[in-house]
Amino acid sequence: MSILTSGVISRRKALSLLGLATLSLTVPATVLTVSDAEAQTQQPTPAAPTTGTERRQERRTGRVKRRTRRRTARRKGRAERGELRRDGGEEKK
């Protein structure tokens, strides 16, 4: 036989019991909720680089290409202006 002891329940125990009671009431509602959504399949990622090193290398390559285009255009413009100066400012048509 078990001996029942009546005692005062502390506030901490009362609040923990209350919390467990509310948790036990909300958990079944979320478990029983049924969704009509289907699982998404994993789509393959595009051919984009995956590691940080590859992304950095692509950024560097892009910068070098842009810089080369800028420098080529600058040289071309300087050459054209030099020709204009040599020819006395006459434009060729």
Secondary structure, 3 states (H helix, E strand, C coil): CCCCCCCCCCHHHHHHHHHHHHHHHHHHHHHHCCCCCCCCCCCCCCCCCCCHHHHHHHHHHHHHHHHHHHHHHHHHHHHHHHHHHHCCCCCCC
